[in-house]
Amino acid sequence: MEHATVKRKWANWKFFGFIIILIAVFVKFFVLDDHDENATVTVEMDLPQVAFRNVQEVEAILGKGKLDSYYKDEAAGCDKCPKMTYREDKIEIIFINDIADRITLKGLSDYDFDDRVILGLLNLKENIAPKVDEDGLKRWDNYEKYTQIAAFSSGSHLDYILIKAKTK
């Protein structure tokens, strides 16, 4: 009789152990945030090495660019500023007053629309929350020495990033 009671107790413990394991698996995959703060981040363009540089300095970093068109912005004092593309048109730079000022990174749909990912793609280390975070837009104003960094989403993934280095 005592042997059957021990068997039944052992069966109850196995059952409870199994339930605890199921709960742990559920919590791991469906509740916990899966972003690892220490995970490596891919750098698409080293912004500190590109922004505020002239055409020759940018080409030393990104390789030879091609002239796409000319840009006009009276507020920025730009009448015929060159708009160059780099890396198979993934990076677009408008040189205002001879410096890389308006920079656009395109074709970023492989990346999550996450603050840390966006800043990491630009090789920016300081994880500051954006000033605007709504409806597919994350915008940082006066992030370090840059006037504005804006990221736009397509669903839950990143679409493109626009950086205004000096002009507004």
FIMARLO-61359 format. One record per residue: residue number from 1; x, y, z of N, C-alpha, C in turn. Coordinates in nm, 3 decimals. Example, Ala and Ser with C-alpha at 12.3 -4.5 7.8 and 13.67 -1.06 7.14 Angstrom:
% FIMARLO-61359
+-----+---------+---------+---------+---------+---------+---------+---------+---------+---------+
|  nr |     n_X |     n_Y |     n_Z |    ca_X |    ca_Y |    ca_Z |     c_X |     c_Y |     c_Z |
+-----+---------+---------+---------+---------+---------+---------+---------+---------+---------+
|   1 |   1.319 |  -0.569 |   0.780 |   1.230 |  -0.450 |   0.780 |   1.320 |  -0.330 |   0.780 |
|   2 |   1.285 |  -0.225 |   0.708 |   1.367 |  -0.106 |   0.714 |   1.290 |   0.003 |   0.787 |
+-----+---------+---------+---------+---------+---------+---------+---------+---------+---------+
//
This chain:
% FIMARLO-61359
+-----+---------+---------+---------+---------+---------+---------+---------+---------+---------+
|  nr |     n_X |     n_Y |     n_Z |    ca_X |    ca_Y |    ca_Z |     c_X |     c_Y |     c_Z |
+-----+---------+---------+---------+---------+---------+---------+---------+---------+---------+
|   1 |   0.081 |  -0.119 |   0.000 |   0.000 |   0.000 |   0.000 |   0.087 |   0.127 |   0.000 |
|   2 |   0.190 |   0.124 |   0.083 |   0.280 |   0.238 |   0.090 |   0.352 |   0.260 |  -0.044 |
|   3 |   0.380 |   0.154 |  -0.115 |   0.449 |   0.160 |  -0.244 |   0.363 |   0.235 |  -0.349 |
|   4 |   0.234 |   0.214 |  -0.349 |   0.142 |   0.281 |  -0.442 |   0.133 |   0.430 |  -0.411 |
|   5 |   0.136 |   0.468 |  -0.284 |   0.130 |   0.609 |  -0.244 |   0.255 |   0.682 |  -0.289 |
|   6 |   0.372 |   0.618 |  -0.273 |   0.498 |   0.678 |  -0.316 |   0.497 |   0.697 |  -0.468 |
|   7 |   0.447 |   0.599 |  -0.541 |   0.438 |   0.608 |  -0.687 |   0.346 |   0.722 |  -0.729 |
|   8 |   0.234 |   0.736 |  -0.659 |   0.139 |   0.841 |  -0.693 |   0.200 |   0.979 |  -0.664 |
|   9 |   0.270 |   0.993 |  -0.551 |   0.335 |   1.120 |  -0.517 |   0.442 |   1.154 |  -0.621 |
|  10 |   0.517 |   1.052 |  -0.662 |   0.622 |   1.073 |  -0.764 |   0.559 |   1.118 |  -0.896 |
|  11 |   0.446 |   1.060 |  -0.932 |   0.375 |   1.098 |  -1.054 |   0.326 |   1.242 |  -1.044 |
|  12 |   0.277 |   1.281 |  -0.928 |   0.233 |   1.419 |  -0.908 |   0.350 |   1.518 |  -0.925 |
|  13 |   0.466 |   1.486 |  -0.868 |   0.583 |   1.572 |  -0.881 |   0.629 |   1.583 |  -1.025 |
|  14 |   0.627 |   1.474 |  -1.099 |   0.665 |   1.478 |  -1.241 |   0.568 |   1.567 |  -1.318 |
|  15 |   0.439 |   1.554 |  -1.285 |   0.339 |   1.636 |  -1.352 |   0.362 |   1.785 |  -1.323 |
|  16 |   0.384 |   1.820 |  -1.196 |   0.410 |   1.959 |  -1.160 |   0.539 |   2.011 |  -1.224 |
|  17 |   0.641 |   1.929 |  -1.229 |   0.766 |   1.967 |  -1.295 |   0.745 |   1.995 |  -1.443 |
|  18 |   0.667 |   1.911 |  -1.508 |   0.636 |   1.929 |  -1.649 |   0.560 |   2.061 |  -1.672 |
|  19 |   0.464 |   2.091 |  -1.585 |   0.387 |   2.217 |  -1.595 |   0.479 |   2.336 |  -1.577 |
|  20 |   0.571 |   2.330 |  -1.481 |   0.665 |   2.440 |  -1.457 |   0.753 |   2.462 |  -1.580 |
|  21 |   0.800 |   2.357 |  -1.641 |   0.883 |   2.369 |  -1.762 |   0.802 |   2.432 |  -1.875 |
|  22 |   0.677 |   2.391 |  -1.892 |   0.591 |   2.451 |  -1.995 |   0.572 |   2.601 |  -1.972 |
|  23 |   0.549 |   2.638 |  -1.848 |   0.533 |   2.780 |  -1.815 |   0.661 |   2.857 |  -1.845 |
|  24 |   0.776 |   2.800 |  -1.810 |   0.904 |   2.866 |  -1.836 |   0.926 |   2.886 |  -1.985 |
|  25 |   0.894 |   2.785 |  -2.066 |   0.909 |   2.796 |  -2.212 |   0.815 |   2.905 |  -2.265 |
|  26 |   0.692 |   2.908 |  -2.218 |   0.596 |   3.009 |  -2.260 |   0.648 |   3.150 |  -2.228 |
|  27 |   0.695 |   3.168 |  -2.106 |   0.747 |   3.298 |  -2.064 |   0.866 |   3.338 |  -2.150 |
|  28 |   0.956 |   3.246 |  -2.176 |   1.075 |   3.275 |  -2.255 |   1.040 |   3.323 |  -2.395 |
|  29 |   0.947 |   3.256 |  -2.463 |   0.919 |   3.287 |  -2.602 |   0.809 |   3.390 |  -2.623 |
|  30 |   0.719 |   3.409 |  -2.527 |   0.606 |   3.497 |  -2.552 |   0.597 |   3.617 |  -2.460 |
|  31 |   0.671 |   3.618 |  -2.352 |   0.658 |   3.728 |  -2.257 |   0.784 |   3.813 |  -2.251 |
|  32 |   0.899 |   3.750 |  -2.239 |   1.023 |   3.824 |  -2.222 |   1.060 |   3.900 |  -2.348 |
|  33 |   1.119 |   4.018 |  -2.330 |   1.169 |   4.098 |  -2.441 |   1.288 |   4.027 |  -2.502 |
|  34 |   1.285 |   4.007 |  -2.633 |   1.392 |   3.931 |  -2.697 |   1.508 |   4.017 |  -2.745 |
|  35 |   1.512 |   4.145 |  -2.705 |   1.622 |   4.231 |  -2.746 |   1.737 |   4.219 |  -2.647 |
|  36 |   1.850 |   4.176 |  -2.693 |   1.967 |   4.164 |  -2.609 |   2.044 |   4.295 |  -2.614 |
|  37 |   2.053 |   4.363 |  -2.502 |   2.120 |   4.493 |  -2.498 |   2.268 |   4.483 |  -2.535 |
|  38 |   2.327 |   4.366 |  -2.522 |   2.469 |   4.350 |  -2.552 |   2.493 |   4.286 |  -2.689 |
|  39 |   2.387 |   4.262 |  -2.765 |   2.404 |   4.200 |  -2.897 |   2.476 |   4.297 |  -2.991 |
|  40 |   2.552 |   4.242 |  -3.083 |   2.622 |   4.326 |  -3.177 |   2.522 |   4.389 |  -3.274 |
|  41 |   2.551 |   4.510 |  -3.316 |   2.464 |   4.585 |  -3.405 |   2.539 |   4.605 |  -3.537 |
|  42 |   2.469 |   4.586 |  -3.646 |   2.527 |   4.606 |  -3.779 |   2.539 |   4.755 |  -3.807 |
|  43 |   2.652 |   4.797 |  -3.861 |   2.672 |   4.937 |  -3.900 |   2.660 |   4.944 |  -4.053 |
|  44 |   2.559 |   5.017 |  -4.101 |   2.541 |   5.036 |  -4.245 |   2.626 |   5.152 |  -4.295 |
|  45 |   2.636 |   5.257 |  -4.214 |   2.717 |   5.373 |  -4.250 |   2.768 |   5.438 |  -4.122 |
|  46 |   2.896 |   5.464 |  -4.118 |   2.958 |   5.526 |  -4.001 |   2.934 |   5.677 |  -4.009 |
|  47 |   2.821 |   5.723 |  -3.953 |   2.782 |   5.863 |  -3.963 |   2.889 |   5.961 |  -3.915 |
|  48 |   2.954 |   5.938 |  -3.801 |   3.058 |   6.033 |  -3.760 |   3.173 |   6.046 |  -3.861 |
|  49 |   3.196 |   5.944 |  -3.941 |   3.303 |   5.949 |  -4.041 |   3.258 |   6.016 |  -4.171 |
|  50 |   3.126 |   6.031 |  -4.192 |   3.073 |   6.082 |  -4.319 |   3.015 |   6.223 |  -4.307 |
|  51 |   2.935 |   6.249 |  -4.206 |   2.869 |   6.379 |  -4.191 |   2.973 |   6.491 |  -4.176 |
|  52 |   2.941 |   6.605 |  -4.230 |   3.024 |   6.727 |  -4.225 |   3.152 |   6.715 |  -4.308 |
|  53 |   3.165 |   6.614 |  -4.392 |   3.286 |   6.595 |  -4.475 |   3.259 |   6.643 |  -4.618 |
|  54 |   3.367 |   6.673 |  -4.690 |   3.351 |   6.712 |  -4.831 |   3.344 |   6.586 |  -4.919 |
|  55 |   3.325 |   6.606 |  -5.049 |   3.305 |   6.493 |  -5.142 |   3.424 |   6.398 |  -5.139 |
|  56 |   3.546 |   6.451 |  -5.141 |   3.664 |   6.365 |  -5.143 |   3.677 |   6.282 |  -5.016 |
|  57 |   3.650 |   6.341 |  -4.902 |   3.657 |   6.269 |  -4.775 |   3.550 |   6.160 |  -4.767 |
|  58 |   3.430 |   6.189 |  -4.818 |   3.322 |   6.091 |  -4.818 |   3.358 |   5.975 |  -4.910 |
|  59 |   3.414 |   6.005 |  -5.026 |   3.452 |   5.898 |  -5.120 |   3.563 |   5.811 |  -5.063 |
|  60 |   3.647 |   5.866 |  -4.978 |   3.751 |   5.785 |  -4.914 |   3.688 |   5.683 |  -4.818 |
|  61 |   3.571 |   5.716 |  -4.762 |   3.502 |   5.627 |  -4.669 |   3.408 |   5.532 |  -4.742 |
|  62 |   3.324 |   5.584 |  -4.831 |   3.216 |   5.507 |  -4.895 |   3.250 |   5.453 |  -5.033 |
|  63 |   3.361 |   5.498 |  -5.089 |   3.393 |   5.460 |  -5.226 |   3.341 |   5.564 |  -5.324 |
|  64 |   3.369 |   5.544 |  -5.450 |   3.330 |   5.639 |  -5.554 |   3.178 |   5.652 |  -5.561 |
|  65 |   3.131 |   5.776 |  -5.565 |   2.989 |   5.802 |  -5.577 |   2.956 |   5.848 |  -5.718 |
|  66 |   2.826 |   5.855 |  -5.746 |   2.787 |   5.908 |  -5.877 |   2.688 |   6.021 |  -5.857 |
|  67 |   2.700 |   6.121 |  -5.942 |   2.614 |   6.238 |  -5.935 |   2.474 |   6.198 |  -5.979 |
|  68 |   2.375 |   6.220 |  -5.892 |   2.237 |   6.184 |  -5.922 |   2.163 |   6.303 |  -5.981 |
|  69 |   2.174 |   6.418 |  -5.915 |   2.106 |   6.540 |  -5.960 |   2.160 |   6.657 |  -5.878 |
|  70 |   2.095 |   6.773 |  -5.896 |   2.130 |   6.889 |  -5.815 |   2.010 |   6.928 |  -5.731 |
|  71 |   2.036 |   6.976 |  -5.612 |   1.934 |   7.007 |  -5.513 |   1.931 |   7.157 |  -5.489 |
|  72 |   1.810 |   7.211 |  -5.471 |   1.795 |   7.354 |  -5.443 |   1.715 |   7.372 |  -5.316 |
|  73 |   1.769 |   7.452 |  -5.224 |   1.701 |   7.484 |  -5.099 |   1.742 |   7.624 |  -5.059 |
|  74 |   1.653 |   7.720 |  -5.080 |   1.685 |   7.860 |  -5.052 |   1.712 |   7.884 |  -4.904 |
|  75 |   1.637 |   7.816 |  -4.817 |   1.655 |   7.834 |  -4.672 |   1.795 |   7.790 |  -4.628 |
|  76 |   1.848 |   7.688 |  -4.695 |   1.982 |   7.638 |  -4.660 |   2.091 |   7.712 |  -4.736 |
|  77 |   2.051 |   7.803 |  -4.824 |   2.149 |   7.877 |  -4.904 |   2.211 |   7.790 |  -5.011 |
|  78 |   2.130 |   7.701 |  -5.065 |   2.180 |   7.604 |  -5.162 |   2.107 |   7.625 |  -5.295 |
|  79 |   2.182 |   7.666 |  -5.396 |   2.121 |   7.690 |  -5.527 |   2.137 |   7.570 |  -5.620 |
|  80 |   2.256 |   7.510 |  -5.618 |   2.283 |   7.395 |  -5.705 |   2.378 |   7.300 |  -5.633 |
|  81 |   2.327 |   7.236 |  -5.529 |   2.409 |   7.148 |  -5.447 |   2.405 |   7.007 |  -5.506 |
|  82 |   2.521 |   6.942 |  -5.518 |   2.522 |   6.806 |  -5.576 |   2.458 |   6.702 |  -5.484 |
|  83 |   2.377 |   6.618 |  -5.545 |   2.316 |   6.504 |  -5.476 |   2.385 |   6.380 |  -5.532 |
|  84 |   2.465 |   6.314 |  -5.445 |   2.545 |   6.199 |  -5.486 |   2.486 |   6.072 |  -5.427 |
|  85 |   2.504 |   5.960 |  -5.498 |   2.461 |   5.830 |  -5.445 |   2.584 |   5.739 |  -5.432 |
|  86 |   2.579 |   5.653 |  -5.331 |   2.689 |   5.563 |  -5.300 |   2.634 |   5.423 |  -5.274 |
|  87 |   2.721 |   5.326 |  -5.282 |   2.689 |   5.186 |  -5.249 |   2.558 |   5.141 |  -5.314 |
|  88 |   2.559 |   5.141 |  -5.446 |   2.446 |   5.095 |  -5.527 |   2.317 |   5.169 |  -5.491 |
|  89 |   2.327 |   5.300 |  -5.474 |   2.213 |   5.389 |  -5.446 |   2.149 |   5.368 |  -5.309 |
|  90 |   2.214 |   5.294 |  -5.219 |   2.159 |   5.275 |  -5.084 |   2.183 |   5.398 |  -4.997 |
|  91 |   2.287 |   5.475 |  -5.029 |   2.317 |   5.596 |  -4.952 |   2.311 |   5.715 |  -5.048 |
|  92 |   2.235 |   5.815 |  -5.009 |   2.217 |   5.936 |  -5.088 |   2.263 |   6.053 |  -5.003 |
|  93 |   2.353 |   6.137 |  -5.058 |   2.405 |   6.250 |  -4.980 |   2.393 |   6.377 |  -5.062 |
|  94 |   2.338 |   6.480 |  -4.999 |   2.334 |   6.613 |  -5.059 |   2.441 |   6.695 |  -4.989 |
|  95 |   2.531 |   6.750 |  -5.069 |   2.640 |   6.831 |  -5.016 |   2.596 |   6.977 |  -5.019 |
|  96 |   2.566 |   7.032 |  -4.900 |   2.524 |   7.170 |  -4.887 |   2.641 |   7.249 |  -4.831 |
|  97 |   2.676 |   7.357 |  -4.901 |   2.794 |   7.438 |  -4.866 |   2.918 |   7.349 |  -4.855 |
|  98 |   2.932 |   7.257 |  -4.951 |   3.048 |   7.169 |  -4.968 |   3.069 |   7.065 |  -4.857 |
|  99 |   2.967 |   7.041 |  -4.774 |   2.979 |   6.933 |  -4.675 |   2.860 |   6.837 |  -4.686 |
| 100 |   2.883 |   6.712 |  -4.647 |   2.776 |   6.611 |  -4.644 |   2.677 |   6.651 |  -4.537 |
| 101 |   2.563 |   6.703 |  -4.580 |   2.469 |   6.760 |  -4.485 |   2.340 |   6.680 |  -4.476 |
| 102 |   2.277 |   6.651 |  -4.587 |   2.151 |   6.576 |  -4.587 |   2.179 |   6.436 |  -4.638 |
| 103 |   2.168 |   6.337 |  -4.549 |   2.209 |   6.200 |  -4.580 |   2.088 |   6.107 |  -4.564 |
| 104 |   2.065 |   6.023 |  -4.665 |   1.954 |   5.928 |  -4.660 |   2.008 |   5.787 |  -4.680 |
| 105 |   1.971 |   5.697 |  -4.591 |   2.002 |   5.554 |  -4.606 |   1.873 |   5.484 |  -4.645 |
| 106 |   1.877 |   5.410 |  -4.755 |   1.756 |   5.342 |  -4.806 |   1.777 |   5.191 |  -4.808 |
| 107 |   1.668 |   5.119 |  -4.831 |   1.675 |   4.973 |  -4.842 |   1.711 |   4.905 |  -4.712 |
| 108 |   1.646 |   4.945 |  -4.604 |   1.678 |   4.893 |  -4.472 |   1.570 |   4.799 |  -4.417 |
| 109 |   1.491 |   4.740 |  -4.503 |   1.377 |   4.659 |  -4.459 |   1.416 |   4.531 |  -4.385 |
| 110 |   1.543 |   4.494 |  -4.387 |   1.589 |   4.375 |  -4.313 |   1.604 |   4.403 |  -4.163 |
| 111 |   1.590 |   4.529 |  -4.124 |   1.615 |   4.567 |  -3.985 |   1.485 |   4.603 |  -3.912 |
| 112 |   1.483 |   4.575 |  -3.780 |   1.368 |   4.609 |  -3.697 |   1.362 |   4.760 |  -3.675 |
| 113 |   1.242 |   4.810 |  -3.656 |   1.220 |   4.952 |  -3.629 |   1.236 |   4.975 |  -3.480 |
| 114 |   1.361 |   4.969 |  -3.435 |   1.396 |   4.974 |  -3.293 |   1.503 |   5.082 |  -3.273 |
| 115 |   1.493 |   5.162 |  -3.166 |   1.586 |   5.272 |  -3.141 |   1.732 |   5.228 |  -3.150 |
| 116 |   1.763 |   5.123 |  -3.077 |   1.902 |   5.076 |  -3.070 |   1.953 |   5.030 |  -3.207 |
| 117 |   1.868 |   4.965 |  -3.284 |   1.906 |   4.918 |  -3.417 |   1.930 |   5.038 |  -3.509 |
| 118 |   1.839 |   5.135 |  -3.507 |   1.850 |   5.253 |  -3.593 |   1.979 |   5.328 |  -3.564 |
| 119 |   2.004 |   5.357 |  -3.438 |   2.126 |   5.431 |  -3.402 |   2.250 |   5.348 |  -3.430 |
| 120 |   2.242 |   5.217 |  -3.409 |   2.355 |   5.128 |  -3.436 |   2.391 |   5.124 |  -3.583 |
| 121 |   2.291 |   5.131 |  -3.671 |   2.317 |   5.131 |  -3.816 |   2.403 |   5.250 |  -3.856 |
| 122 |   2.395 |   5.357 |  -3.778 |   2.472 |   5.479 |  -3.805 |   2.600 |   5.486 |  -3.721 |
| 123 |   2.626 |   5.382 |  -3.646 |   2.741 |   5.374 |  -3.555 |   2.736 |   5.484 |  -3.448 |
| 124 |   2.616 |   5.509 |  -3.398 |   2.598 |   5.604 |  -3.288 |   2.579 |   5.525 |  -3.161 |
| 125 |   2.657 |   5.552 |  -3.061 |   2.664 |   5.470 |  -2.941 |   2.563 |   5.508 |  -2.833 |
| 126 |   2.528 |   5.636 |  -2.824 |   2.444 |   5.683 |  -2.715 |   2.298 |   5.648 |  -2.742 |
| 127 |   2.241 |   5.560 |  -2.661 |   2.104 |   5.512 |  -2.681 |   2.006 |   5.608 |  -2.615 |
| 128 |   1.974 |   5.715 |  -2.686 |   1.883 |   5.818 |  -2.637 |   1.745 |   5.791 |  -2.697 |
| 129 |   1.641 |   5.808 |  -2.619 |   1.505 |   5.789 |  -2.670 |   1.472 |   5.902 |  -2.769 |
| 130 |   1.400 |   5.869 |  -2.875 |   1.366 |   5.974 |  -2.973 |   1.268 |   6.075 |  -2.915 |
| 131 |   1.274 |   6.197 |  -2.967 |   1.182 |   6.302 |  -2.922 |   1.042 |   6.272 |  -2.975 |
| 132 |   1.033 |   6.217 |  -3.096 |   0.905 |   6.179 |  -3.155 |   0.911 |   6.029 |  -3.184 |
| 133 |   0.806 |   5.957 |  -3.142 |   0.799 |   5.813 |  -3.167 |   0.652 |   5.776 |  -3.188 |
| 134 |   0.606 |   5.794 |  -3.312 |   0.465 |   5.768 |  -3.340 |   0.442 |   5.742 |  -3.489 |
| 135 |   0.345 |   5.658 |  -3.518 |   0.298 |   5.633 |  -3.655 |   0.410 |   5.612 |  -3.757 |
| 136 |   0.502 |   5.523 |  -3.728 |   0.606 |   5.490 |  -3.825 |   0.717 |   5.593 |  -3.836 |
| 137 |   0.729 |   5.681 |  -3.738 |   0.835 |   5.783 |  -3.738 |   0.902 |   5.785 |  -3.602 |
| 138 |   1.034 |   5.782 |  -3.604 |   1.115 |   5.806 |  -3.483 |   1.208 |   5.921 |  -3.520 |
| 139 |   1.207 |   6.027 |  -3.438 |   1.289 |   6.143 |  -3.470 |   1.367 |   6.190 |  -3.349 |
| 140 |   1.495 |   6.207 |  -3.369 |   1.583 |   6.263 |  -3.267 |   1.621 |   6.402 |  -3.313 |
| 141 |   1.597 |   6.503 |  -3.228 |   1.638 |   6.640 |  -3.258 |   1.763 |   6.670 |  -3.177 |
| 142 |   1.861 |   6.729 |  -3.242 |   1.988 |   6.766 |  -3.178 |   2.053 |   6.648 |  -3.107 |
| 143 |   2.058 |   6.534 |  -3.173 |   2.128 |   6.416 |  -3.121 |   2.277 |   6.442 |  -3.141 |
| 144 |   2.352 |   6.450 |  -3.032 |   2.494 |   6.485 |  -3.034 |   2.511 |   6.611 |  -3.119 |
| 145 |   2.587 |   6.605 |  -3.228 |   2.613 |   6.725 |  -3.308 |   2.525 |   6.735 |  -3.433 |
| 146 |   2.428 |   6.645 |  -3.449 |   2.344 |   6.641 |  -3.568 |   2.212 |   6.713 |  -3.542 |
| 147 |   2.169 |   6.793 |  -3.638 |   2.045 |   6.868 |  -3.624 |   1.925 |   6.776 |  -3.606 |
| 148 |   1.916 |   6.672 |  -3.692 |   1.801 |   6.582 |  -3.684 |   1.833 |   6.447 |  -3.746 |
| 149 |   1.783 |   6.342 |  -3.681 |   1.788 |   6.206 |  -3.735 |   1.645 |   6.156 |  -3.733 |
| 150 |   1.594 |   6.115 |  -3.850 |   1.456 |   6.066 |  -3.858 |   1.457 |   5.929 |  -3.925 |
| 151 |   1.385 |   5.835 |  -3.863 |   1.373 |   5.700 |  -3.919 |   1.227 |   5.675 |  -3.950 |
| 152 |   1.203 |   5.611 |  -4.064 |   1.067 |   5.585 |  -4.109 |   1.049 |   5.434 |  -4.126 |
| 153 |   0.931 |   5.385 |  -4.086 |   0.909 |   5.241 |  -4.091 |   0.814 |   5.201 |  -4.202 |
| 154 |   0.822 |   5.073 |  -4.232 |   0.727 |   5.008 |  -4.320 |   0.678 |   4.887 |  -4.241 |
| 155 |   0.566 |   4.902 |  -4.173 |   0.521 |   4.797 |  -4.082 |   0.608 |   4.796 |  -3.958 |
| 156 |   0.659 |   4.679 |  -3.920 |   0.745 |   4.669 |  -3.802 |   0.893 |   4.678 |  -3.838 |
| 157 |   0.921 |   4.699 |  -3.967 |   1.060 |   4.706 |  -4.013 |   1.095 |   4.848 |  -4.057 |
| 158 |   1.223 |   4.874 |  -4.054 |   1.277 |   5.003 |  -4.093 |   1.266 |   5.019 |  -4.244 |
| 159 |   1.234 |   5.139 |  -4.292 |   1.227 |   5.167 |  -4.435 |   1.350 |   5.249 |  -4.476 |
| 160 |   1.362 |   5.370 |  -4.420 |   1.480 |   5.451 |  -4.448 |   1.509 |   5.547 |  -4.334 |
| 161 |   1.631 |   5.602 |  -4.335 |   1.675 |   5.697 |  -4.232 |   1.720 |   5.824 |  -4.303 |
| 162 |   1.676 |   5.939 |  -4.252 |   1.716 |   6.070 |  -4.305 |   1.791 |   6.144 |  -4.196 |
| 163 |   1.911 |   6.191 |  -4.228 |   1.992 |   6.266 |  -4.133 |   2.013 |   6.406 |  -4.187 |
| 164 |   1.986 |   6.504 |  -4.104 |   2.019 |   6.644 |  -4.137 |   2.134 |   6.680 |  -4.044 |
| 165 |   2.253 |   6.686 |  -4.100 |   2.371 |   6.708 |  -4.017 |   2.377 |   6.852 |  -3.962 |
| 166 |   2.362 |   6.950 |  -4.053 |   2.378 |   7.088 |  -4.009 |   2.253 |   7.173 |  -4.036 |
| 167 |   2.198 |   7.164 |  -4.157 |   2.082 |   7.247 |  -4.190 |   1.956 |   7.193 |  -4.123 |
| 168 |   1.856 |   7.278 |  -4.118 |   1.728 |   7.238 |  -4.056 |   1.631 |   7.190 |  -4.159 |
+-----+---------+---------+---------+---------+---------+---------+---------+---------+---------+
//
